């Protein structure tokens, strides 16, 4: 008999929004599955860049979420925003790129661009921030935060 590894405990159930979908996240594995699913998609504009919002189960939509992550795998950059205090994430050693990120918030709308000056984290650090948020419900500590 094959046993599945136990799921890593989280302190709260969170909701995630991507495109036009709402997901209830009960474990880190749920969060990672959602991220992997979106990272492997090619959106209508031809790229892989996407936006996701992460918040407490009680929030009704992205506008009530705590963490917004814009991830553009082609450029190897991401932007993370802590929405309650309107702060942007900065990863040590990452400098602003010369071009903005292109991401899709919704497949119903054209892609948007995120200012290069806000895209100051790597995709790996952004994913670690999502994991930490899912686990703790708090602002991720793997990144520095500054006023937007």
N, C-alpha and C positions, 0 to 999 in steps of 0.2 A: 504494500500500500504506500503510495506517495503522499507525503504530507506537505501542504503549502506552508511557506514561512509565515509566521504571525505578522499581522499588519502592525505598523508602528502607531502607538497611541497618539492621539491629538487631544488637546484640551477643550476643543469646541468643534462643533460642526460649522463649516463655512459654506458660503455660496460663491460660485464663480460664474462669470458671464464671459462669453466669447461669441463673437458674431451675434446671432439672434438667439442663442441658446443659454439657458440657465442650468447650472449643474449644482447638485448638492454634493459637497465633498466630505466624506466620512473618514478618510484616511489619507496619509501621504501618498499611498499608491493610487488613490483616486485622482489626486492632484497631478501626479506624474503622468498618469494615463491621459488626462486631458491635455497637458502640455505636449506630450509626444504626438497625440492625434493632430493637434493644430500645427506643430512644427513640420509634420510630414505632408501637409496639404500645400497645393499650389492654388492660390486664389485667382480670381478672374482677371486681375491686372497682371498676372504672370509671375508674381513673387510669393514669398513665404511669410512676409511680415504681418504680424497680427497684434491686436490689443486684447488684453484680458483684464478683468476687474475682479477683485477678491474682497469679500466682506463677510460680516456676520450673517448667520442664517436668517436673522430677523429683517435684514434690509430687503427692500422691494426691487431694487434694480441697481445698475451701475452707479447712479447718483448717490446712493447710500453706502457705497463700498469704501473700504479703507485704502487698498493698494491697487494702483493701476500699473500695469507693465506693458510697454510697447517693445516688441521684440522683432528685429529684422535680421534673420539668419544670414542673408546674402552679405550684408555689410559687417556682420560680426559684432553688432552693437545693439544696445537696448537702452530704454529709458524707464525709470521707475519713479513713481510719484506717490507720496504719502498724503492722501487726500484730506484727512481731518485737519492738518496744519499747513497744507499747500506747500509741502517741501518736495524737492527733487533729490534723487540719490546721486551720490558721487562715489565712484570706486577709486581707491588710491592708485595712481599711476595711469589712469585713463584720461586722455585729453579730448577736447571737442574735435570732431571730425569736420571736414570741409563740406560735407553734404548732409542733408536731413535724412531721417529714417522714413521709409515708406511702409505704411501698415494699413491693414483693413480693420475698421471697427465693426463693420457689418457688410456682408456680401450684397446687401441691398443698396449700398452706397459706393461711390468711387473711393479709392484709397485716399488716405490723408498723409500729410507729411508732419513729422515731429521734428522740431528745431534741433539742429546738430548740437547746440549748446545745452540741450536737455538730455541728450543721449550720452551719458557719461558713465555707463556701466557695460560690462561684457554680458553676453547672453548667459554664461554660466553663473555669474554673480546674481543676475536677475532671477534665474531659476532657484538658486539657493535662497534668495529673499522670499520667493513664493513659498518654498518649503517651510521656512521659518515662520512665516505668517500663518500658514495652515496649522502648524504645530502649536503656536503660542497665542495667536490672535493679536499679537503686539507688533509694533513697528519693527521691521527686521534690523538686527544689529550688525549684520555682515557688511553693511554699507554706511557711509557717512551721509548725513542729510543736511541740506541747506535751503534757505528760502528761495522760492521760485522767482 
